Structures are given as C-alpha cells and as structure tokens.
C-alpha cells in the first residue's frame, strides 16, 4: 500500500482486525520510509444501490454520507466514533439486506433515525429536525413529547413525561 504522506510504494501492516460484523478489515500500517502511520479499510465491493431523492434524482448509495450526517447530529455528545461507524454499517447492512437495487432517501433517513434514537436521543432530535424539516418550535415540542410518552417517564428527574412534579420526586428542604 502506497504511503499517503511520502508516496513510498510499500508499507508494513502493524495490526489487522475485523470490524463491522466481520464485513471489513481495518489495518494499521507504517511507512518504512517516513515512519508515519495510517489506517486502511478493506471491504467487499457490492453491486451499487441507487438512492432515489425527493426530487426523483438518483445517486449511488454512499455510507460516508450516512456517517457524516450522524457525526453532525452527535456533535458535542458523548458518542464514540466507533459507535457511529458501527451504526452506519448497520444502516448499510439493512439497506443491502432489503435486496432492492433502488431505495428512497426517506427509507434511509428512517433507518438512520432509528439508530440515532438507540444511541442518543438528543442526536436523534437534531437529525429528525433537519430530516423532517421541522418548520417551527411546535414541531420540536411534539417530537420531544412523543419520545417522552414512549419512554413512559423520564428517569431520575422526579418529573413525569410532561415535566410536572411526580409524587415522591425531588423535594427541597427548608432546613
């Protein structure tokens, strides 16, 4: 493998490991010329899947776009890059498992939202607000209330799903 830093035509593999449910191999390499290290990924090349956009245009499915959107949604959130890589791989696996040659951007967006919801609810709401084009604060509030209803009650806050004080919730003392 050619070194991306100095262009030397060879490199040494330091470490290899399977990732993404053993559908890819991650290799850490070192250039014998400049000594710099870099990472490469090896994946099976699959037949292309076309994504049908809202306006009818078609483009080749690109997992990097999914990953980039998830990274944006998870900015300043406690979510590791490894978690996002795995989530993007799972979305791609589900798209490929559908057996379709074409899939709508809406279907992909729903899969991404499902994964983000499992990973981080704030990231989910961020992504959903852009994806579903929330027009105003009311739509944000509706989505958050829906999440809270589905969770039943918020954990450890002493408040029910509507923000009201629960019996036995946190109490202040006049001491």
C-alpha positions in Angstrom: 0.0 0.0 0.0 1.4 3.4 -1.0 2.1 5.8 1.8 -0.3 8.8 1.6 2.4 11.0 3.2 5.6 10.5 1.3 4.4 8.3 -1.6 6.7 5.4 -0.8 5.3 2.4 -2.7 5.2 0.0 0.2 4.1 -0.1 3.9 4.1 -2.6 6.7 1.0 -3.9 8.4 1.2 -3.4 12.2 -2.3 -4.6 13.1 -5.3 -6.1 11.4 -8.8 -6.6 12.9 -12.2 -7.4 11.6 -14.8 -4.7 12.1 -18.5 -4.1 11.2 -19.6 -7.6 12.0 -16.7 -9.1 10.1 -17.6 -7.5 6.8 -14.5 -5.3 6.7 -10.9 -5.4 7.9 -9.1 -2.4 9.5 -5.4 -2.3 9.0 -2.9 0.0 10.8 0.1 0.5 8.6 3.5 2.1 8.9 5.7 3.5 6.1 9.3 2.2 6.3 10.5 5.4 4.5 9.0 8.2 6.6 7.8 6.3 9.7 4.3 7.7 9.6 1.3 5.5 10.4 -2.1 5.4 8.7 -5.2 3.3 8.6 -6.8 1.4 5.7 -10.0 -0.4 5.3 -10.8 -3.4 3.2 -14.4 -4.2 2.2 -16.1 -6.5 -0.3 -17.3 -4.4 -3.2 -21.0 -4.9 -3.6 -23.2 -4.0 -6.6 -24.3 -0.4 -6.4 -27.6 0.6 -4.8 -29.2 3.8 -6.1 -30.8 6.3 -3.8 -34.0 7.9 -5.1 -34.0 11.5 -3.8 -37.2 13.5 -3.1 -37.0 15.3 -6.4 -36.6 12.0 -8.3 -32.8 12.2 -8.9 -30.9 9.1 -8.4 -27.4 8.8 -6.9 -25.2 5.9 -5.8 -25.6 4.9 -2.1 -22.7 6.2 -0.1 -22.3 5.1 3.5 -20.0 8.0 4.2 -22.9 10.4 3.8 -24.8 8.5 6.5 -21.8 8.6 8.8 -21.3 12.3 8.1 -24.9 13.1 9.0 -24.7 11.0 12.2 -21.4 12.8 13.1 -23.1 16.2 12.7 -26.1 15.0 14.8 -23.8 13.8 17.6 -21.5 16.8 17.8 -20.6 17.6 21.4 -22.5 14.4 22.5 -20.8 11.5 24.4 -20.9 9.2 21.4 -17.7 7.5 20.2 -16.6 7.4 16.5 -16.6 3.6 16.8 -20.3 3.6 17.8 -21.1 5.8 14.8 -19.1 3.6 12.4 -21.0 0.5 13.6 -24.3 2.3 13.3 -23.6 3.4 9.7 -22.5 -0.2 8.9 -25.8 -1.5 10.4 -27.8 1.0 8.3 -25.9 -0.1 5.2 -26.4 -3.8 6.0 -30.2 -3.2 6.4 -30.3 -1.4 3.1 -28.4 -4.2 1.3 -30.5 -6.9 3.1 -33.6 -5.4 1.6 -32.4 -6.8 -1.8 -33.6 -3.7 -3.6 -31.5 -2.1 -6.3 -33.1 1.3 -5.5 -34.1 2.7 -2.1 -35.6 6.0 -1.3 -33.8 8.6 0.7 -36.8 8.6 3.1 -36.2 4.9 3.9 -32.6 5.5 4.6 -33.5 8.5 6.8 -35.9 6.5 8.8 -33.2 3.8 9.4 -30.7 6.5 10.5 -33.2 8.0 12.9 -33.9 4.5 14.4 -30.2 4.0 15.0 -29.7 7.5 16.4 -32.7 7.1 18.7 -31.0 4.0 20.2 -27.6 5.8 20.5 -28.5 9.3 21.8 -32.0 11.0 22.0 -30.5 14.5 21.6 -28.7 13.4 18.4 -32.0 11.8 17.2 -33.9 15.0 17.7 -31.2 17.0 15.9 -31.2 14.7 13.0 -35.0 14.5 12.9 -35.4 18.3 12.9 -33.3 18.6 9.7 -34.6 15.4 8.1 -38.3 16.0 8.8 -37.8 19.7 8.2 -39.3 20.9 11.4 -40.8 24.3 10.5 -41.2 25.7 14.0 -40.7 25.2 17.7 -44.1 23.4 17.9 -42.9 20.5 15.8 -39.8 20.2 18.0 -42.0 20.1 21.1 -44.3 17.5 19.5 -41.4 15.2 18.8 -39.9 15.6 22.2 -43.3 14.9 23.9 -43.7 11.8 21.7 -40.3 10.5 22.8 -41.2 11.2 26.5 -44.5 9.4 26.1 -42.9 6.4 24.6 -40.3 6.3 27.4 -43.2 6.4 30.0 -41.5 8.6 32.5 -38.2 10.5 32.4 -35.7 8.7 34.6 -34.4 10.2 37.8 -35.8 13.6 37.4 -38.8 13.4 39.7 -40.9 14.7 36.8 -43.5 12.9 34.7 -43.4 12.9 30.9 -45.0 16.4 30.8 -42.5 18.0 33.2 -44.8 18.0 36.2 -43.6 17.2 39.6 -44.2 13.5 40.5 -45.3 12.4 43.9 -42.2 11.3 45.8 -40.0 13.2 43.3 -37.1 15.5 44.3 -38.1 17.7 47.3 -36.5 20.8 48.7 -35.9 21.2 52.3 -36.4 24.4 54.3 -33.5 23.5 56.7 
